[in-house]
Amino acid sequence: MVKKISLVLALIFSLAGGLTPAHAGMSAYTATKIMGLYFNGTAYTIPTTIYIGLMSTCPTAGSGTGGTEAAYTGYARQAMAQGTTNWTTVTTVGLIENATVITFPNNTGTTSETENCYGAWDAATAGDLLDVETLKNAQTINVGAGATFAVDALKFSPVLGP
């Protein structure tokens, strides 16, 4: 069922000119929670704070396995409360973007790290990955530097991903 929905959503987004990168969309965890809520009436508490994080290795599309979150010294996910202060209004095709600048802490270690994806989690550490997207351009976090993403730089879509 999940794979069928994935194919349908990918086709719709492709026809609508939406996002269809290799690692994009809601996680299998999120899809399962939403489908359970819609069709089985299974309660799901939507997080009021979303934690944005970076990933050096993107999860495998479809399975959601193999992703590696950023691990440079000083790294931390960034908390973003629900609402139109931090997020744009959802478009008719489900696209949402950051409405405020998102800044990740400086790398205080001794080696650089390259990030290829970003994700949304329901907790500051551990927790469940809700959505993952591929960065348009990989970001190398050099020693002494962090990463800053301008308004509308990070986009999330419902295209079913890992």
Secondary structure, 3 states (H helix, E strand, C coil): CHHHHHHHHHHHHHHCCCCCCCCCEECHHHHHHHHHHHHHCCCCCCCCEEEEEEEEECCCCCCCCCCEECCCCCCCCEEEECCCCCECCCCCCCCEEECCCEEECCECCCCCEEEEEEEEECCCCCCCEEEEEEEEEEEEECECCCEEECCCCCEECCCCCC
